[in-house]
Amino acid sequence: MKPEKRYDYTKGSISFGLFRLAVPSCLEPIAWNADILVEIFWVGRLGPEFLAAVSLSFMIIFFFRAIGFGIRIAGSALVAQRIGAKEPEHASHAAGQAFLLAGIYYVAISILGYVLSSRLLGLLTSDANVMRVGVAYLQASFLTIAFVDGIFTVSHMLKSSGEPGKSLIGLGVSTLLSITFIPLLVFGLGPFTGFGLPGSAIGIGLGRIIGILVVLWFLTSGRSRLRIGWIHLKPHAQTMRRIILLGWPAAAQNLLERGALLILLKILALFGPVVLAAWSIGNRLGTFSRLPGFGIQSAVRTMVGQNVGANRPDRALKSVYLSMAGLFVMMCGVTFLLYFYAREIVLIFGMKNEGVDIGVVCVRILAIGTLFEAVRRMLAGAFQGAANTKPPMVVEAFVRWGFQIPLAYFTALPLGFEAAGVWGAMTISHLMGGVCLLAWFLVWSRRRGIGSHAETRY
């Protein structure tokens, strides 16, 4: 078979390299968030208590996925740097060890989460209707977590090697199948009556399983810079230790973020299932609207990592500034659309009566914070690509726990703004987090320089 020509991201035009990485990386999160929006669309037809159950369960699962995030960020940083250093075998080794660590974690958390689903959901709500419909959904979500989150671990390695298009194919297949499975498994077809709400989690899980198989085919068949074999899955203590040391700050950053969201959900639950349903729509829309940011974040992480590995800190730094300017302009447009078309959007997702006005307020407040949150995440990607994962963690701890949670509690309860106070606190904290991480990056890059010290290269 004739060798495939590989693009070198350590040479040539920085803007073209970012474009080549960012386009499929932007389309990819659209793919893996499309089925989440479809899920909300169909679940909204069941009633607000079902939306509330999905919202609470999603955040519980989201919290436990933070460890997997740390593993794949560390693994992808090592892969990108080894590819940049023209050492594909070392990159494949790092990817294989990341897969092994992730697999061990997912199996353990799947079993534990299934057993404790009722208690975990009970920590966030005492509403009998939400508990009644939510426990089975949460159990199904834990049973499929290895595939729902695992596909991102596998895809991250492809993107870090500079091949986001192949990752996009796997996630595209996964999403198309999930979109088909969700209504079928929830509502049934013909004599098949469906599984109700748990069918939604099962449908997404089935789609992800097939998507993983597609991505693994690229990684094991020689059609990628990485070629994963059984030898790369043999435990190697030194590499696994390196992944853990590099990945724990990224995991801690996500645990801090997602733990704070769980506390905010606990506060929102005090105001009833309609508020939780509005939050479910606003949160999913916010995530979906930040997809350009996720894509550019992934592109920056790869560009920085490969150029650090190639000893090209100048290119790494220029790629960050160019990405930040483009992302800011793009997100201004997204925020405008969300704010001024909030009512039409909320109606699409089945909100009725007083829920419409509550949903509009939620979407509009959160839309403002979306701009700054996207910039913050892009800067976090730059730090992660340079294997400096601690600054995003420190900013997350300060903003979420030192500012956001106290402000949300004080404005929602003592000041009487209720749910709007929580959403306002989130938007203000997104602004603060973006500004803080930008200031840190500017000082760090000027004083030390990306890639100018040995600890940034592994």
C-alpha positions in Angstrom: 0.0 0.0 0.0 1.4 3.4 -1.0 2.3 5.5 2.1 -0.1 8.3 2.8 1.4 11.8 2.6 1.2 13.4 6.1 0.8 17.2 6.7 3.6 18.7 8.9 2.1 21.2 11.4 5.6 22.3 12.5 6.2 24.0 9.1 4.5 26.2 6.6 1.5 28.6 7.2 0.3 28.8 10.8 -3.1 30.0 9.7 -3.5 27.2 7.2 -2.4 24.6 9.7 -5.0 25.9 12.2 -7.6 25.9 9.6 -6.8 22.4 8.5 -7.1 21.2 12.2 -10.0 23.4 13.3 -12.5 22.7 10.5 -12.9 19.0 11.3 -12.4 19.7 15.0 -15.3 22.2 14.9 -17.5 19.7 13.0 -16.6 16.9 15.4 -18.2 18.4 18.6 -21.2 19.3 16.5 -21.5 15.6 15.7 -21.2 14.5 19.3 -23.5 17.2 20.6 -26.2 16.7 18.0 -27.5 13.6 19.5 -27.6 15.3 22.9 -29.8 18.0 21.5 -32.0 15.4 19.8 -32.3 13.6 23.2 -33.6 16.8 24.8 -36.0 17.3 21.9 -37.6 13.8 22.4 -37.4 13.8 26.2 -39.1 17.2 26.2 -42.2 15.4 24.8 -42.4 13.3 27.9 -42.7 16.2 30.3 -40.7 18.5 32.5 -39.9 15.9 35.2 -38.2 13.8 32.5 -36.1 16.7 31.4 -35.2 17.4 35.0 -34.2 13.8 35.5 -32.0 13.9 32.3 -30.4 17.2 33.4 -29.5 15.9 36.9 -28.3 12.5 35.6 -26.3 14.1 32.9 -24.4 16.3 35.4 -23.7 13.3 37.6 -22.2 11.4 34.7 -20.4 14.5 33.5 -18.8 14.8 36.9 -17.4 11.2 36.8 -16.2 11.7 33.3 -13.7 14.2 34.5 -11.1 11.6 35.3 -11.3 10.3 31.7 -10.8 13.9 30.5 -7.6 14.1 32.5 -6.3 10.9 31.0 -7.0 11.9 27.4 -5.6 15.4 27.8 -2.3 14.0 29.2 -2.2 11.2 26.5 -2.9 13.6 23.7 -0.2 16.1 24.9 2.3 13.3 24.8 1.1 12.0 21.4 1.3 15.5 19.9 4.8 16.2 21.2 6.1 12.8 20.0 4.6 13.3 16.6 6.2 16.8 16.4 9.5 15.2 17.4 9.0 12.7 14.5 8.8 9.7 16.8 5.6 7.9 15.8 6.3 4.7 17.7 6.7 6.6 21.0 3.4 8.4 20.2 1.6 5.1 19.6 3.0 3.8 22.9 1.7 6.9 24.8 -1.7 6.5 23.2 -1.9 2.8 24.1 -1.1 3.5 27.7 -3.8 6.2 27.8 -6.3 3.7 26.5 -5.3 1.2 29.1 -5.7 3.6 32.0 -9.0 4.9 30.7 -10.3 1.4 30.3 -9.5 0.5 33.9 -11.2 3.6 35.2 -14.4 3.2 33.1 -15.0 -0.4 34.1 -14.6 0.5 37.8 -16.9 3.6 37.7 -19.5 1.8 35.5 -20.0 -0.9 38.2 -19.9 1.5 41.1 -22.2 4.1 39.5 -24.8 1.5 38.6 -25.0 0.3 42.2 -25.1 3.8 43.7 -27.4 5.5 41.1 -30.4 5.9 43.5 -28.2 7.5 46.2 -26.4 9.8 43.8 -29.6 11.1 42.3 -31.1 11.5 45.7 -28.2 13.9 46.7 -29.5 16.4 44.1 -33.3 16.1 44.4 -36.0 14.9 46.7 -38.7 15.3 44.1 -40.5 11.9 44.0 -41.5 12.2 40.3 -37.9 13.0 39.2 -36.5 10.2 41.2 -39.1 7.8 39.8 -38.2 8.4 36.2 -34.5 9.3 36.7 -32.9 6.3 38.5 -33.3 3.8 35.6 -31.9 6.5 33.2 -28.9 7.1 35.4 -28.2 3.4 35.7 -28.4 3.0 31.9 -26.0 6.0 31.6 -23.4 4.4 33.9 -23.6 1.1 32.0 -22.7 2.9 28.7 -20.3 5.5 30.1 -17.2 3.5 28.9 -18.4 4.0 25.3 -20.0 7.4 25.6 -16.9 8.9 27.0 -14.4 6.4 25.7 -14.9 7.4 22.1 -13.5 10.9 23.0 -10.4 9.3 24.5 -9.7 7.4 21.3 -10.6 10.4 19.0 -8.3 12.7 21.0 -5.3 10.6 20.0 -6.1 10.8 16.3 -6.6 14.6 16.6 -3.3 15.0 18.5 -1.5 13.1 15.7 -2.8 15.7 13.3 -5.6 13.7 11.8 -8.9 15.2 13.0 -10.7 14.1 9.8 -10.5 10.4 10.7 -11.8 11.2 14.2 -14.7 13.1 12.7 -15.7 10.1 10.6 -16.0 7.9 13.7 -18.0 10.5 15.6 -20.2 11.2 12.6 -21.2 7.6 12.3 -21.8 7.4 16.0 -24.1 10.4 16.0 -26.2 9.4 13.0 -26.8 6.0 14.6 -27.6 7.5 18.0 -30.1 10.0 16.5 -31.9 7.0 14.9 -31.8 4.8 18.0 -33.0 7.5 20.6 -36.7 7.8 19.5 -36.9 4.1 18.6 -35.7 2.9 22.0 -37.7 5.6 23.9 -41.1 5.3 22.2 -40.8 2.0 20.4 -42.0 1.1 16.9 -44.9 -1.3 16.0 -45.1 -4.1 18.5 -41.9 -3.0 20.3 -43.0 -0.6 23.0 -39.6 0.9 23.8 -37.8 1.3 27.1 -39.0 4.8 28.0 -36.5 7.3 29.3 -33.6 4.7 29.8 -33.9 4.0 26.1 -32.4 7.4 25.3 -29.2 6.5 27.2 -29.1 3.1 25.6 -29.5 4.6 22.1 -26.6 7.0 22.6 -24.5 4.2 24.0 -25.1 1.9 21.0 -24.2 4.7 18.6 -20.9 5.3 20.5 -20.0 1.6 20.5 -20.1 1.5 16.7 -18.3 4.9 16.5 -15.4 3.5 18.7 -15.0 0.5 16.4 -14.7 2.8 13.4 -12.0 5.0 15.0 -10.1 1.9 16.3 -10.0 0.6 12.8 -8.1 3.7 11.7 -5.7 3.2 14.6 -5.0 -0.5 14.1 -5.0 -0.8 10.3 -2.0 1.4 9.4 -4.2 4.2 8.0 -3.0 6.7 10.7 0.2 8.2 11.9 -0.5 6.1 15.0 -0.6 2.4 14.7 -1.8 0.8 17.9 -1.0 -2.9 18.5 -1.3 -5.2 21.5 2.3 -4.4 22.5 1.2 -0.8 23.1 -1.4 -2.0 25.6 1.1 -3.8 27.7 1.3 -1.9 31.1 4.3 0.3 31.3 4.7 1.8 34.7 6.8 4.8 33.8 4.6 6.0 30.9 1.4 5.4 33.0 2.9 7.4 35.8 3.8 10.2 33.4 0.2 10.3 32.1 -1.1 10.4 35.7 1.3 13.2 36.7 0.4 15.3 33.7 -3.3 14.4 33.7 -4.3 14.9 37.3 -4.4 18.8 37.1 -6.6 18.5 34.0 -8.8 16.0 35.8 -8.9 18.1 39.0 -9.8 21.2 36.9 -12.8 19.3 35.5 -13.8 17.8 38.9 -13.8 21.4 40.3 -15.9 22.6 37.4 -18.3 19.8 37.4 -18.5 19.6 41.2 -19.5 23.2 41.3 -22.2 22.6 38.6 -23.6 19.8 40.8 -23.9 22.3 43.7 -25.6 24.8 41.5 -28.0 22.2 40.3 -28.8 21.4 43.9 -29.7 25.1 44.4 -31.8 25.1 41.2 -33.6 22.0 42.3 -35.1 24.0 45.2 -37.2 25.9 42.6 -38.9 22.9 41.0 -38.7 20.7 37.9 -39.7 23.5 35.5 -36.5 25.4 36.4 -34.4 22.3 36.0 -36.0 21.7 32.6 -35.2 25.2 31.6 -31.6 24.7 32.8 -31.4 21.5 30.8 -32.2 23.3 27.6 -30.0 26.3 28.4 -27.0 24.2 29.4 -27.2 22.0 26.3 -27.6 25.0 24.1 -24.6 26.7 25.8 -22.5 23.7 25.3 -23.6 23.4 21.6 -22.9 27.1 21.0 -19.4 26.7 22.3 -18.6 24.1 19.7 -16.4 26.4 17.6 -14.5 27.0 20.8 -14.1 23.3 21.4 -12.9 22.8 17.9 -10.4 25.7 18.0 -9.2 24.5 21.5 -8.5 21.1 20.0 -6.6 22.7 17.1 -4.6 24.9 19.3 -3.7 22.0 21.6 -2.4 20.0 18.7 -0.5 23.0 17.1 1.1 23.9 20.4 2.0 20.3 21.3 3.6 19.4 18.0 5.5 22.7 17.8 6.8 22.4 21.3 7.9 18.9 20.5 9.7 20.3 17.4 11.3 23.1 19.4 9.3 25.8 17.6 7.9 27.9 20.5 7.5 30.9 18.2 4.9 29.0 16.0 3.2 27.7 19.1 2.7 31.2 20.5 1.5 32.7 17.2 -1.1 30.0 16.8 -2.6 30.8 20.1 -3.0 34.6 19.4 -4.4 33.9 15.9 -6.9 31.4 17.3 -8.0 33.7 20.1 -8.8 36.6 17.7 -10.8 34.4 15.3 -12.7 32.7 18.1 -13.7 36.0 19.8 -15.2 37.3 16.5 -17.0 34.0 15.9 -18.5 33.7 19.4 -19.8 37.3 19.3 -22.1 36.2 16.5 -23.2 33.0 18.3 -24.0 35.0 21.4 -26.0 37.5 19.4 -28.2 34.7 17.9 -28.8 32.9 21.1 -29.8 36.1 22.9 -32.2 37.5 20.4 -33.8 34.2 19.3 -34.1 32.6 22.8 -37.9 32.4 22.7 -38.0 30.6 19.4 -35.3 28.2 20.5 -37.1 27.4 23.8 -40.4 26.7 22.1 -38.7 24.1 19.8 -37.7 22.0 22.8 -41.2 21.7 24.1 -41.4 24.2 26.9 -44.9 25.4 27.7 -46.8 28.0 29.8 -44.6 29.6 32.5 -41.7 27.4 31.4 -41.3 29.4 28.2 -40.5 32.7 30.1 -38.2 30.9 32.5 -36.4 29.2 29.6 -35.9 32.5 27.8 -34.3 34.1 30.8 -32.0 31.1 31.3 -30.8 31.0 27.7 -30.3 34.8 27.5 -28.2 35.0 30.7 -26.1 32.0 29.9 -25.6 33.2 26.3 -23.6 36.2 27.5 -21.2 34.0 29.4 -20.7 31.7 26.5 -18.4 34.1 24.7 -15.9 34.3 27.6 -16.2 30.6 28.5 -15.2 29.7 24.9 -12.1 31.9 25.1 -11.1 30.4 28.5 -11.3 26.9 27.2 -9.2 27.8 24.1 -6.5 29.2 26.4 -6.7 26.0 28.6 -6.0 24.0 25.4 -2.9 26.1 24.8 -1.6 25.4 28.3 -2.5 21.7 27.9 -0.7 21.4 24.6 2.4 22.8 26.2 2.1 20.2 29.0 1.4 22.9 31.6 -1.9 21.7 33.0 -1.9 23.4 36.4 -2.9 27.0 35.5 -6.4 26.1 34.2 -6.9 24.0 37.3 -5.9 26.9 39.6 -8.2 29.4 37.8 -11.0 26.9 37.9 -10.7 26.4 41.7 -10.6 30.1 42.3 -13.4 31.2 40.1 -15.8 28.3 40.6 -15.4 27.6 44.3 -14.2 31.0 45.6 -16.6 33.1 43.7 -19.3 31.4 41.6 -20.9 29.2 44.3 -21.0 31.8 47.0 -22.4 34.4 44.6 -25.0 31.9 43.2 -26.2 31.1 46.7 -26.3 34.7 47.9 -28.2 36.0 44.9 -30.6 33.1 44.6 -31.7 32.8 48.2 -30.9 35.8 50.5 -31.4 38.3 47.7 -34.4 36.5 46.3 -33.4 36.3 42.6 -34.0 32.6 42.6 -32.9 30.7 39.5 -31.9 33.9 37.7 -29.3 34.5 40.4 -27.7 31.2 39.8 -27.5 31.8 36.0 -26.2 35.3 36.5 -23.4 34.0 38.8 -22.4 31.5 36.2 -22.1 34.2 33.5 -20.1 36.6 35.7 -17.8 33.7 36.7 -17.2 32.8 33.0 -16.2 36.4 32.4 -13.8 36.4 35.4 -12.3 33.0 34.4 -11.6 34.1 30.9 -9.9 37.3 32.0 -7.8 35.5 34.7 -6.6 32.8 32.4 -5.7 35.3 29.7 -3.7 37.4 32.1 -1.9 34.3 33.3 -1.1 33.2 29.8 0.3 36.6 28.8 2.6 36.7 31.8 3.7 33.1 31.5 4.4 33.2 27.7 6.4 36.5 28.0 8.4 35.5 31.1 9.1 31.9 30.2 8.0 31.3 26.6 6.1 28.3 25.4 8.5 25.4 25.0 11.6 27.3 26.4 11.9 25.1 29.4 12.4 21.3 29.6 9.4 20.7 31.7 7.1 21.6 28.8 8.5 18.8 26.6 7.9 15.1 27.5 
